[in-house]
Structure formats: structure tokens, C-alpha cells
Amino acid sequence: MSSLMSIRISSKKNELYEFWDAEDFDEARIDILAERRAKGAREDYDKEINAKLSKLERAENYGNLTHRFAPKQMQAAKWIWKEFGDDFADVMTDNGLNREKADELAKVIL
């Protein structure tokens, strides 16, 4: 049974608040219930938003780490290709994979 359905609207005055009309008292109870429901909905929404922000923050941190390690990865890749010999040294450049050189070597090797 819904909380709103459990609210009894009566034509009598509430004994505790005799200065209120029954309608005023019932309206206040409805407002309190509505605020509770709205608060619950806001909390659920806040949890959802915080989860999304957490994902964005993790993605941003990953991006920052990637930029930090990218030069070291590129240096390692260039070193590895150079270790295969002088013919392979130009496969990796500071700008990344040299496709022309890789294609040329692939034709020779394969």
C-alpha cells in the first residue's frame, strides 16, 4: 500500500494541532511524504551522477598516464626495432610506425 494511500483525510481536527484544519494537516503530511520521496529520488540520481563522474575521472587519469608513458614506450619500441639490425632501425620514428618502411621490409621478409 502506498504511503499516500495510507493518509487518511478526515473532516475532524487533529487533537495535537487543534489550530489546524484537517485539510491543512493532511496537506502537510502529503508535503512531508513528497519531500521524502523527492529526497530518495535525488539520492539515487546523485549516486548515478557520481558513478559517471568517477568513470570520467578514471578515464582522464588514464589519459594523463598515457601521455606520461607514451614517450618512454616510443623510445623502447625504437630501441627494439634497432636491435633487429640497421635495416629495421627506421621502422619506428618519433611520430610512430613508419608504414612505408614496414611495408618495404614486409615485402623482403615475406
Phi and psi in radians as a Rosetta constraint file:
Dihedral C 1 N 2 CA 2 C 2 CIRCULARHARMONIC -1.198 0.35
Dihedral N 2 CA 2 C 2 N 3 CIRCULARHARMONIC 2.616 0.35
Dihedral C 2 N 3 CA 3 C 3 CIRCULARHARMONIC -1.097 0.35
Dihedral N 3 CA 3 C 3 N 4 CIRCULARHARMONIC -0.637 0.35
Dihedral C 3 N 4 CA 4 C 4 CIRCULARHARMONIC -1.173 0.35
Dihedral N 4 CA 4 C 4 N 5 CIRCULARHARMONIC -0.590 0.35
Dihedral C 4 N 5 CA 5 C 5 CIRCULARHARMONIC -1.242 0.35
Dihedral N 5 CA 5 C 5 N 6 CIRCULARHARMONIC -0.446 0.35
Dihedral C 5 N 6 CA 6 C 6 CIRCULARHARMONIC -1.373 0.35
Dihedral N 6 CA 6 C 6 N 7 CIRCULARHARMONIC -0.180 0.35
Dihedral C 6 N 7 CA 7 C 7 CIRCULARHARMONIC -1.281 0.35
Dihedral N 7 CA 7 C 7 N 8 CIRCULARHARMONIC 2.175 0.35
Dihedral C 7 N 8 CA 8 C 8 CIRCULARHARMONIC -1.687 0.35
Dihedral N 8 CA 8 C 8 N 9 CIRCULARHARMONIC 2.185 0.35
Dihedral C 8 N 9 CA 9 C 9 CIRCULARHARMONIC -1.696 0.35
Dihedral N 9 CA 9 C 9 N 10 CIRCULARHARMONIC 2.060 0.35
Dihedral C 9 N 10 CA 10 C 10 CIRCULARHARMONIC -2.157 0.35
Dihedral N 10 CA 10 C 10 N 11 CIRCULARHARMONIC 2.833 0.35
Dihedral C 10 N 11 CA 11 C 11 CIRCULARHARMONIC -1.611 0.35
Dihedral N 11 CA 11 C 11 N 12 CIRCULARHARMONIC -0.071 0.35
Dihedral C 11 N 12 CA 12 C 12 CIRCULARHARMONIC -1.468 0.35
Dihedral N 12 CA 12 C 12 N 13 CIRCULARHARMONIC 2.750 0.35
Dihedral C 12 N 13 CA 13 C 13 CIRCULARHARMONIC -1.396 0.35
Dihedral N 13 CA 13 C 13 N 14 CIRCULARHARMONIC 2.565 0.35
Dihedral C 13 N 14 CA 14 C 14 CIRCULARHARMONIC -1.293 0.35
Dihedral N 14 CA 14 C 14 N 15 CIRCULARHARMONIC 2.319 0.35
Dihedral C 14 N 15 CA 15 C 15 CIRCULARHARMONIC -1.120 0.35
Dihedral N 15 CA 15 C 15 N 16 CIRCULARHARMONIC -0.590 0.35
Dihedral C 15 N 16 CA 16 C 16 CIRCULARHARMONIC -1.288 0.35
Dihedral N 16 CA 16 C 16 N 17 CIRCULARHARMONIC -0.553 0.35
Dihedral C 16 N 17 CA 17 C 17 CIRCULARHARMONIC -2.186 0.35
Dihedral N 17 CA 17 C 17 N 18 CIRCULARHARMONIC 1.249 0.35
Dihedral C 17 N 18 CA 18 C 18 CIRCULARHARMONIC -1.140 0.35
Dihedral N 18 CA 18 C 18 N 19 CIRCULARHARMONIC -0.395 0.35
Dihedral C 18 N 19 CA 19 C 19 CIRCULARHARMONIC -1.351 0.35
Dihedral N 19 CA 19 C 19 N 20 CIRCULARHARMONIC -0.184 0.35
Dihedral C 19 N 20 CA 20 C 20 CIRCULARHARMONIC -1.644 0.35
Dihedral N 20 CA 20 C 20 N 21 CIRCULARHARMONIC 2.498 0.35
Dihedral C 20 N 21 CA 21 C 21 CIRCULARHARMONIC -1.289 0.35
Dihedral N 21 CA 21 C 21 N 22 CIRCULARHARMONIC 2.742 0.35
Dihedral C 21 N 22 CA 22 C 22 CIRCULARHARMONIC -1.024 0.35
Dihedral N 22 CA 22 C 22 N 23 CIRCULARHARMONIC -0.666 0.35
Dihedral C 22 N 23 CA 23 C 23 CIRCULARHARMONIC -1.142 0.35
Dihedral N 23 CA 23 C 23 N 24 CIRCULARHARMONIC -0.688 0.35
Dihedral C 23 N 24 CA 24 C 24 CIRCULARHARMONIC -1.125 0.35
Dihedral N 24 CA 24 C 24 N 25 CIRCULARHARMONIC -0.736 0.35
Dihedral C 24 N 25 CA 25 C 25 CIRCULARHARMONIC -1.113 0.35
Dihedral N 25 CA 25 C 25 N 26 CIRCULARHARMONIC -0.817 0.35
Dihedral C 25 N 26 CA 26 C 26 CIRCULARHARMONIC -1.121 0.35
Dihedral N 26 CA 26 C 26 N 27 CIRCULARHARMONIC -0.666 0.35
Dihedral C 26 N 27 CA 27 C 27 CIRCULARHARMONIC -1.119 0.35
Dihedral N 27 CA 27 C 27 N 28 CIRCULARHARMONIC -0.690 0.35
Dihedral C 27 N 28 CA 28 C 28 CIRCULARHARMONIC -1.134 0.35
Dihedral N 28 CA 28 C 28 N 29 CIRCULARHARMONIC -0.710 0.35
Dihedral C 28 N 29 CA 29 C 29 CIRCULARHARMONIC -1.105 0.35
Dihedral N 29 CA 29 C 29 N 30 CIRCULARHARMONIC -0.726 0.35
Dihedral C 29 N 30 CA 30 C 30 CIRCULARHARMONIC -1.112 0.35
Dihedral N 30 CA 30 C 30 N 31 CIRCULARHARMONIC -0.728 0.35
Dihedral C 30 N 31 CA 31 C 31 CIRCULARHARMONIC -1.080 0.35
Dihedral N 31 CA 31 C 31 N 32 CIRCULARHARMONIC -0.722 0.35
Dihedral C 31 N 32 CA 32 C 32 CIRCULARHARMONIC -1.107 0.35
Dihedral N 32 CA 32 C 32 N 33 CIRCULARHARMONIC -0.781 0.35
Dihedral C 32 N 33 CA 33 C 33 CIRCULARHARMONIC -1.111 0.35
Dihedral N 33 CA 33 C 33 N 34 CIRCULARHARMONIC -0.704 0.35
Dihedral C 33 N 34 CA 34 C 34 CIRCULARHARMONIC -1.115 0.35
Dihedral N 34 CA 34 C 34 N 35 CIRCULARHARMONIC -0.711 0.35
Dihedral C 34 N 35 CA 35 C 35 CIRCULARHARMONIC -1.111 0.35
Dihedral N 35 CA 35 C 35 N 36 CIRCULARHARMONIC -0.704 0.35
Dihedral C 35 N 36 CA 36 C 36 CIRCULARHARMONIC -1.093 0.35
Dihedral N 36 CA 36 C 36 N 37 CIRCULARHARMONIC -0.781 0.35
Dihedral C 36 N 37 CA 37 C 37 CIRCULARHARMONIC -1.134 0.35
Dihedral N 37 CA 37 C 37 N 38 CIRCULARHARMONIC -0.734 0.35
Dihedral C 37 N 38 CA 38 C 38 CIRCULARHARMONIC -1.113 0.35
Dihedral N 38 CA 38 C 38 N 39 CIRCULARHARMONIC -0.688 0.35
Dihedral C 38 N 39 CA 39 C 39 CIRCULARHARMONIC -1.098 0.35
Dihedral N 39 CA 39 C 39 N 40 CIRCULARHARMONIC -0.746 0.35
Dihedral C 39 N 40 CA 40 C 40 CIRCULARHARMONIC -1.083 0.35
Dihedral N 40 CA 40 C 40 N 41 CIRCULARHARMONIC -0.734 0.35
Dihedral C 40 N 41 CA 41 C 41 CIRCULARHARMONIC -1.142 0.35
Dihedral N 41 CA 41 C 41 N 42 CIRCULARHARMONIC -0.709 0.35
Dihedral C 41 N 42 CA 42 C 42 CIRCULARHARMONIC -1.117 0.35
Dihedral N 42 CA 42 C 42 N 43 CIRCULARHARMONIC -0.706 0.35
Dihedral C 42 N 43 CA 43 C 43 CIRCULARHARMONIC -1.114 0.35
Dihedral N 43 CA 43 C 43 N 44 CIRCULARHARMONIC -0.732 0.35
Dihedral C 43 N 44 CA 44 C 44 CIRCULARHARMONIC -1.092 0.35
Dihedral N 44 CA 44 C 44 N 45 CIRCULARHARMONIC -0.766 0.35
Dihedral C 44 N 45 CA 45 C 45 CIRCULARHARMONIC -1.103 0.35
Dihedral N 45 CA 45 C 45 N 46 CIRCULARHARMONIC -0.745 0.35
Dihedral C 45 N 46 CA 46 C 46 CIRCULARHARMONIC -1.079 0.35
Dihedral N 46 CA 46 C 46 N 47 CIRCULARHARMONIC -0.697 0.35
Dihedral C 46 N 47 CA 47 C 47 CIRCULARHARMONIC -1.087 0.35
Dihedral N 47 CA 47 C 47 N 48 CIRCULARHARMONIC -0.737 0.35
Dihedral C 47 N 48 CA 48 C 48 CIRCULARHARMONIC -1.117 0.35
Dihedral N 48 CA 48 C 48 N 49 CIRCULARHARMONIC -0.792 0.35
Dihedral C 48 N 49 CA 49 C 49 CIRCULARHARMONIC -1.124 0.35
Dihedral N 49 CA 49 C 49 N 50 CIRCULARHARMONIC -0.752 0.35
Dihedral C 49 N 50 CA 50 C 50 CIRCULARHARMONIC -1.106 0.35
Dihedral N 50 CA 50 C 50 N 51 CIRCULARHARMONIC -0.637 0.35
Dihedral C 50 N 51 CA 51 C 51 CIRCULARHARMONIC -1.129 0.35
Dihedral N 51 CA 51 C 51 N 52 CIRCULARHARMONIC -0.742 0.35
Dihedral C 51 N 52 CA 52 C 52 CIRCULARHARMONIC -1.131 0.35
Dihedral N 52 CA 52 C 52 N 53 CIRCULARHARMONIC -0.733 0.35
Dihedral C 52 N 53 CA 53 C 53 CIRCULARHARMONIC -1.106 0.35
Dihedral N 53 CA 53 C 53 N 54 CIRCULARHARMONIC -0.673 0.35
Dihedral C 53 N 54 CA 54 C 54 CIRCULARHARMONIC -1.065 0.35
Dihedral N 54 CA 54 C 54 N 55 CIRCULARHARMONIC -0.747 0.35
Dihedral C 54 N 55 CA 55 C 55 CIRCULARHARMONIC -1.100 0.35
Dihedral N 55 CA 55 C 55 N 56 CIRCULARHARMONIC -0.740 0.35
Dihedral C 55 N 56 CA 56 C 56 CIRCULARHARMONIC -1.124 0.35
Dihedral N 56 CA 56 C 56 N 57 CIRCULARHARMONIC -0.718 0.35
Dihedral C 56 N 57 CA 57 C 57 CIRCULARHARMONIC -1.125 0.35
Dihedral N 57 CA 57 C 57 N 58 CIRCULARHARMONIC -0.701 0.35
Dihedral C 57 N 58 CA 58 C 58 CIRCULARHARMONIC -1.124 0.35
Dihedral N 58 CA 58 C 58 N 59 CIRCULARHARMONIC -0.719 0.35
Dihedral C 58 N 59 CA 59 C 59 CIRCULARHARMONIC -1.123 0.35
Dihedral N 59 CA 59 C 59 N 60 CIRCULARHARMONIC -0.715 0.35
Dihedral C 59 N 60 CA 60 C 60 CIRCULARHARMONIC -1.129 0.35
Dihedral N 60 CA 60 C 60 N 61 CIRCULARHARMONIC -0.753 0.35
Dihedral C 60 N 61 CA 61 C 61 CIRCULARHARMONIC -1.104 0.35
Dihedral N 61 CA 61 C 61 N 62 CIRCULARHARMONIC -0.693 0.35
Dihedral C 61 N 62 CA 62 C 62 CIRCULARHARMONIC -1.082 0.35
Dihedral N 62 CA 62 C 62 N 63 CIRCULARHARMONIC -0.764 0.35
Dihedral C 62 N 63 CA 63 C 63 CIRCULARHARMONIC -1.056 0.35
Dihedral N 63 CA 63 C 63 N 64 CIRCULARHARMONIC -0.727 0.35
Dihedral C 63 N 64 CA 64 C 64 CIRCULARHARMONIC -1.118 0.35
Dihedral N 64 CA 64 C 64 N 65 CIRCULARHARMONIC -0.702 0.35
Dihedral C 64 N 65 CA 65 C 65 CIRCULARHARMONIC -1.184 0.35
Dihedral N 65 CA 65 C 65 N 66 CIRCULARHARMONIC -0.672 0.35
Dihedral C 65 N 66 CA 66 C 66 CIRCULARHARMONIC -1.053 0.35
Dihedral N 66 CA 66 C 66 N 67 CIRCULARHARMONIC -0.781 0.35
Dihedral C 66 N 67 CA 67 C 67 CIRCULARHARMONIC -1.126 0.35
Dihedral N 67 CA 67 C 67 N 68 CIRCULARHARMONIC -0.550 0.35
Dihedral C 67 N 68 CA 68 C 68 CIRCULARHARMONIC -1.275 0.35
Dihedral N 68 CA 68 C 68 N 69 CIRCULARHARMONIC -0.652 0.35
Dihedral C 68 N 69 CA 69 C 69 CIRCULARHARMONIC -1.654 0.35
Dihedral N 69 CA 69 C 69 N 70 CIRCULARHARMONIC -0.271 0.35
Dihedral C 69 N 70 CA 70 C 70 CIRCULARHARMONIC -0.961 0.35
Dihedral N 70 CA 70 C 70 N 71 CIRCULARHARMONIC -0.805 0.35
Dihedral C 70 N 71 CA 71 C 71 CIRCULARHARMONIC -1.070 0.35
Dihedral N 71 CA 71 C 71 N 72 CIRCULARHARMONIC -0.652 0.35
Dihedral C 71 N 72 CA 72 C 72 CIRCULARHARMONIC -1.216 0.35
Dihedral N 72 CA 72 C 72 N 73 CIRCULARHARMONIC -0.649 0.35
Dihedral C 72 N 73 CA 73 C 73 CIRCULARHARMONIC -1.136 0.35
Dihedral N 73 CA 73 C 73 N 74 CIRCULARHARMONIC -0.734 0.35
Dihedral C 73 N 74 CA 74 C 74 CIRCULARHARMONIC -1.106 0.35
Dihedral N 74 CA 74 C 74 N 75 CIRCULARHARMONIC -0.739 0.35
Dihedral C 74 N 75 CA 75 C 75 CIRCULARHARMONIC -1.090 0.35
Dihedral N 75 CA 75 C 75 N 76 CIRCULARHARMONIC -0.740 0.35
Dihedral C 75 N 76 CA 76 C 76 CIRCULARHARMONIC -1.142 0.35
Dihedral N 76 CA 76 C 76 N 77 CIRCULARHARMONIC -0.725 0.35
Dihedral C 76 N 77 CA 77 C 77 CIRCULARHARMONIC -1.104 0.35
Dihedral N 77 CA 77 C 77 N 78 CIRCULARHARMONIC -0.748 0.35
Dihedral C 77 N 78 CA 78 C 78 CIRCULARHARMONIC -1.087 0.35
Dihedral N 78 CA 78 C 78 N 79 CIRCULARHARMONIC -0.722 0.35
Dihedral C 78 N 79 CA 79 C 79 CIRCULARHARMONIC -1.099 0.35
Dihedral N 79 CA 79 C 79 N 80 CIRCULARHARMONIC -0.758 0.35
Dihedral C 79 N 80 CA 80 C 80 CIRCULARHARMONIC -1.078 0.35
Dihedral N 80 CA 80 C 80 N 81 CIRCULARHARMONIC -0.835 0.35
Dihedral C 80 N 81 CA 81 C 81 CIRCULARHARMONIC -1.111 0.35
Dihedral N 81 CA 81 C 81 N 82 CIRCULARHARMONIC -0.651 0.35
Dihedral C 81 N 82 CA 82 C 82 CIRCULARHARMONIC -1.156 0.35
Dihedral N 82 CA 82 C 82 N 83 CIRCULARHARMONIC -0.573 0.35
Dihedral C 82 N 83 CA 83 C 83 CIRCULARHARMONIC -1.136 0.35
Dihedral N 83 CA 83 C 83 N 84 CIRCULARHARMONIC -0.405 0.35
Dihedral C 83 N 84 CA 84 C 84 CIRCULARHARMONIC -1.269 0.35
Dihedral N 84 CA 84 C 84 N 85 CIRCULARHARMONIC -0.283 0.35
Dihedral C 84 N 85 CA 85 C 85 CIRCULARHARMONIC 2.330 0.35
Dihedral N 85 CA 85 C 85 N 86 CIRCULARHARMONIC 2.924 0.35
Dihedral C 85 N 86 CA 86 C 86 CIRCULARHARMONIC -1.090 0.35
Dihedral N 86 CA 86 C 86 N 87 CIRCULARHARMONIC -0.524 0.35
Dihedral C 86 N 87 CA 87 C 87 CIRCULARHARMONIC -1.120 0.35
Dihedral N 87 CA 87 C 87 N 88 CIRCULARHARMONIC -0.487 0.35
Dihedral C 87 N 88 CA 88 C 88 CIRCULARHARMONIC -1.685 0.35
Dihedral N 88 CA 88 C 88 N 89 CIRCULARHARMONIC -0.134 0.35
Dihedral C 88 N 89 CA 89 C 89 CIRCULARHARMONIC -1.028 0.35
Dihedral N 89 CA 89 C 89 N 90 CIRCULARHARMONIC -0.563 0.35
Dihedral C 89 N 90 CA 90 C 90 CIRCULARHARMONIC -1.599 0.35
Dihedral N 90 CA 90 C 90 N 91 CIRCULARHARMONIC 0.144 0.35
Dihedral C 90 N 91 CA 91 C 91 CIRCULARHARMONIC -1.168 0.35
Dihedral N 91 CA 91 C 91 N 92 CIRCULARHARMONIC -0.672 0.35
Dihedral C 91 N 92 CA 92 C 92 CIRCULARHARMONIC -1.920 0.35
Dihedral N 92 CA 92 C 92 N 93 CIRCULARHARMONIC 2.300 0.35
Dihedral C 92 N 93 CA 93 C 93 CIRCULARHARMONIC -2.069 0.35
Dihedral N 93 CA 93 C 93 N 94 CIRCULARHARMONIC -3.134 0.35
Dihedral C 93 N 94 CA 94 C 94 CIRCULARHARMONIC -1.123 0.35
Dihedral N 94 CA 94 C 94 N 95 CIRCULARHARMONIC -0.381 0.35
Dihedral C 94 N 95 CA 95 C 95 CIRCULARHARMONIC -1.621 0.35
Dihedral N 95 CA 95 C 95 N 96 CIRCULARHARMONIC 0.011 0.35
Dihedral C 95 N 96 CA 96 C 96 CIRCULARHARMONIC 2.019 0.35
Dihedral N 96 CA 96 C 96 N 97 CIRCULARHARMONIC -2.700 0.35
Dihedral C 96 N 97 CA 97 C 97 CIRCULARHARMONIC -1.207 0.35
Dihedral N 97 CA 97 C 97 N 98 CIRCULARHARMONIC 2.278 0.35
Dihedral C 97 N 98 CA 98 C 98 CIRCULARHARMONIC -1.550 0.35
Dihedral N 98 CA 98 C 98 N 99 CIRCULARHARMONIC 1.680 0.35
Dihedral C 98 N 99 CA 99 C 99 CIRCULARHARMONIC -1.071 0.35
Dihedral N 99 CA 99 C 99 N 100 CIRCULARHARMONIC -0.685 0.35
Dihedral C 99 N 100 CA 100 C 100 CIRCULARHARMONIC -1.078 0.35
Dihedral N 100 CA 100 C 100 N 101 CIRCULARHARMONIC -0.801 0.35
Dihedral C 100 N 101 CA 101 C 101 CIRCULARHARMONIC -1.169 0.35
Dihedral N 101 CA 101 C 101 N 102 CIRCULARHARMONIC -0.714 0.35
Dihedral C 101 N 102 CA 102 C 102 CIRCULARHARMONIC -1.119 0.35
Dihedral N 102 CA 102 C 102 N 103 CIRCULARHARMONIC -0.719 0.35
Dihedral C 102 N 103 CA 103 C 103 CIRCULARHARMONIC -1.138 0.35
Dihedral N 103 CA 103 C 103 N 104 CIRCULARHARMONIC -0.729 0.35
Dihedral C 103 N 104 CA 104 C 104 CIRCULARHARMONIC -1.078 0.35
Dihedral N 104 CA 104 C 104 N 105 CIRCULARHARMONIC -0.785 0.35
Dihedral C 104 N 105 CA 105 C 105 CIRCULARHARMONIC -1.190 0.35
Dihedral N 105 CA 105 C 105 N 106 CIRCULARHARMONIC -0.601 0.35
Dihedral C 105 N 106 CA 106 C 106 CIRCULARHARMONIC -1.128 0.35
Dihedral N 106 CA 106 C 106 N 107 CIRCULARHARMONIC -0.677 0.35
Dihedral C 106 N 107 CA 107 C 107 CIRCULARHARMONIC -1.130 0.35
Dihedral N 107 CA 107 C 107 N 108 CIRCULARHARMONIC -0.671 0.35
Dihedral C 107 N 108 CA 108 C 108 CIRCULARHARMONIC -1.248 0.35
Dihedral N 108 CA 108 C 108 N 109 CIRCULARHARMONIC -0.760 0.35
Dihedral C 108 N 109 CA 109 C 109 CIRCULARHARMONIC -1.317 0.35
Dihedral N 109 CA 109 C 109 N 110 CIRCULARHARMONIC -0.760 0.35
